[in-house]
């Protein structure tokens, strides 16, 4: 097959890397790609949301299967456009992608179909939102309704912080129109876990559970980012809990979307909180998580290209998912200042010193400068993913290798996986 992957981050590098191992994969293209992806695929300079140009490229180059990485392209309807022209594409339709495109829609869907989640209210009136927050218990969670690159959810520890967050989102429009409407919900104490499933709209294949680390600094301090690291499998997701998640959340959500005329085909990401009352949904995403993809995909033994083709063109019925009995830990190296303002164009050194075959370096925000040097080109720059037969081996490998890489202002968390250590009684 000729395959086109859409996106330019670490998630897309992991997808291209995994797909390249498939005997079904022939030529792989990536639009727009990055410096790491360019080592495995032909990078095409087309933006991820230029749907017409991407569709024309796929048609003119007889692409057999297109795989969409970022949510923005899905939410604006790239799947609908491709399918209207007879092109095979992996991902949910515009209507189904609303489960990420609008947090208000997702919450209302869960409420209607009794899918466990935090209690919530939706506001498009700033004054009414403020009135509610002044009376509500804290901590309290405030979420911009639309897409905000993983940064649109704030856990406010005080009423002052909550009111300031509402002002930033609804008045100052820090996220543009994304924050014109907000979801205000109760704080759910517990431990987060990310569950990703491949779905053809009816059948599910559950990928290994992962745990993301959203906060920029150690001990989960500082503002939320797109993710500073992840590991898989997450030991908090014990077999009994996974059974409950499947029966109470995953299957009902896929069923609910089908009943709403929004059949879900692609990968569904469920961000969950394991609470004292059982698992509850924090959010849904309509694509692979980043950096979760970089720790989940290395654990998949099955042919990913085959499974994605089945989702895009037929049915997963009768197919299973084979998983390696390994652990994966991924550590993100970010630009100084991220998730706020940061500089790009910093020369990246030390990649030639990374020698461990059980560590993959996935490029997230990289490019080549005019002199052919590898430089930073984003907030999250690289992900070092260590693989091992035990959690500690995988974690040690990731940290040993990322320690060899550097660029001006580089920053990474030193505690990725600390929660897993507690579950595994390793301290």
Order of alpha helices (4+ residues) and beta strands (2+ residues): beta-alpha-beta-beta-alpha-beta-alpha-alpha-beta-alpha-alpha-beta-alpha-beta-beta-alpha-beta-beta-beta-beta-beta-beta-beta-alpha-alpha-beta-beta-alpha-alpha-beta-beta-beta-beta-beta-alpha-alpha
